[in-house]
Amino acid sequence: MCVRWRIQHKMSGTEKKKAASSRIREPWRPRFTLPVVPFPPTRRLLFYGYAVSNEWLHDFALQVLSNQTGIRTLTWEWALPPKVLPPGVVVGPEDEVTVLSICASNEDSLVDRPSQEQVDKLQQIMGSGRPMWWVDHDSPESYE
């Protein structure tokens, strides 16, 4: 239900300031027209939006993080879970952990690693502890 209202009397300057500070606004106006719900409503919430794949979500996250930090080497990798999991780490169904990789331990990747300032910015965005080394989930035979 949408409540629509309007202030009926002229307000003085003081009243206008008070009204602005108490978040009195103009009546609600729709930003766009929603299509009619194509099936009978249920007791569950409905969400109007886009279905996205994990791949799209991962690509988008990499693009945003890369733009915000300047780190061009960010990739998603899958690693073996450590014996002691850091807080909040989720182990996937194939005994893997999804890792936002800054660089790898091979020579080319180490040479191209980002600056400390860029990693500090990423750490600030991630809001968690320092990055750590993770062991690749794939076997070394897959590197060739």
C-alpha positions in Angstrom: 0.0 0.0 0.0 1.3 3.4 -0.9 0.5 6.4 1.3 0.3 9.7 -0.6 0.1 13.0 1.2 0.8 16.6 0.8 1.3 19.5 3.3 -1.9 21.6 3.2 -0.8 25.0 4.6 1.9 27.5 3.7 5.0 27.0 5.8 7.3 29.6 7.2 11.0 29.4 6.7 11.5 27.8 10.1 8.8 25.2 9.4 10.4 24.4 6.1 13.7 23.7 7.7 12.1 21.5 10.4 10.1 19.7 7.7 13.3 19.1 5.6 15.1 17.8 8.7 12.3 15.4 9.5 12.4 14.1 6.0 9.0 15.2 4.8 9.0 14.7 1.0 6.8 15.1 -2.0 4.3 12.3 -2.7 5.8 9.0 -3.9 6.0 8.7 -7.7 6.9 5.5 -9.5 10.3 5.5 -11.2 9.1 2.9 -13.8 6.1 0.8 -14.5 6.1 -2.8 -13.3 4.5 -5.5 -15.3 1.6 -7.3 -13.8 2.6 -10.4 -11.8 2.1 -13.2 -14.2 0.9 -15.8 -11.7 -1.3 -15.7 -8.6 0.4 -14.1 -5.6 1.6 -16.3 -2.8 2.6 -15.6 0.8 6.2 -15.6 -0.4 7.9 -12.3 -1.5 8.4 -11.7 -5.2 11.6 -10.1 -6.5 11.6 -8.0 -9.6 15.1 -8.1 -11.2 17.5 -10.1 -13.3 18.7 -13.7 -12.9 22.5 -13.7 -13.0 24.9 -16.6 -13.3 27.8 -17.1 -10.9 30.1 -16.5 -13.8 28.5 -13.1 -14.5 28.6 -12.2 -10.8 32.3 -13.2 -10.6 33.2 -11.2 -13.8 31.3 -8.2 -12.5 33.0 -8.3 -9.1 36.5 -8.6 -10.7 35.8 -5.6 -13.0 34.6 -3.5 -10.1 37.4 -4.5 -7.8 40.0 -4.0 -10.6 38.7 -0.6 -11.3 38.6 0.5 -7.7 42.1 -0.9 -6.8 44.0 -0.6 -10.1 45.0 -4.3 -9.7 44.8 -5.9 -13.2 45.9 -9.4 -12.2 42.8 -10.3 -10.1 41.4 -13.7 -10.9 39.1 -16.3 -9.3 40.9 -19.5 -8.4 39.9 -22.6 -6.5 42.1 -23.8 -3.7 42.3 -26.6 -1.2 40.8 -25.7 2.2 43.5 -25.2 4.9 43.4 -27.4 8.1 42.1 -24.4 10.0 39.6 -22.3 8.1 39.6 -18.6 8.5 36.3 -17.2 9.8 33.6 -16.9 7.1 35.4 -19.2 4.6 33.0 -21.6 2.9 34.1 -25.0 1.5 32.4 -26.0 -1.7 31.0 -29.4 -2.6 34.2 -30.5 -4.3 36.3 -29.7 -1.2 37.4 -26.3 -2.7 37.5 -22.7 -1.5 36.9 -19.9 -3.9 39.8 -17.5 -3.7 40.1 -13.9 -5.1 43.7 -14.3 -6.3 46.1 -11.3 -6.4 49.0 -13.2 -7.9 50.4 -16.8 -8.0 53.7 -18.3 -7.0 55.0 -18.6 -10.6 57.7 -16.2 -11.8 55.6 -14.3 -14.3 52.8 -13.7 -11.8 55.3 -12.5 -9.1 57.0 -10.1 -11.5 53.5 -8.6 -12.4 52.2 -8.4 -8.9 50.5 -5.1 -7.8 51.9 -2.4 -5.6 51.5 -2.5 -1.8 49.2 0.5 -2.0 46.9 -1.4 -4.4 46.8 -4.4 -2.1 46.1 -2.2 0.9 43.2 -0.7 -1.0 41.9 -4.2 -1.8 42.3 -5.2 1.8 40.3 -2.1 2.9 37.5 -3.1 0.4 37.5 -6.7 1.5 37.2 -5.7 5.1 38.9 -8.9 6.3 42.3 -9.9 7.4 45.4 -9.9 5.2 45.6 -12.0 2.1 47.2 -15.4 2.5 48.7 -18.2 0.3 46.3 -20.9 -0.8 47.2 -24.3 -2.4 45.7 -24.8 -5.9 42.9 -27.3 -6.0 44.0 -28.5 -9.5 46.9 -31.0 -9.7 50.2 -29.8 -11.1 49.6 -32.1 -14.2 46.8 -29.7 -15.3 49.3 -26.8 -15.6 50.9 -28.2 -18.8 
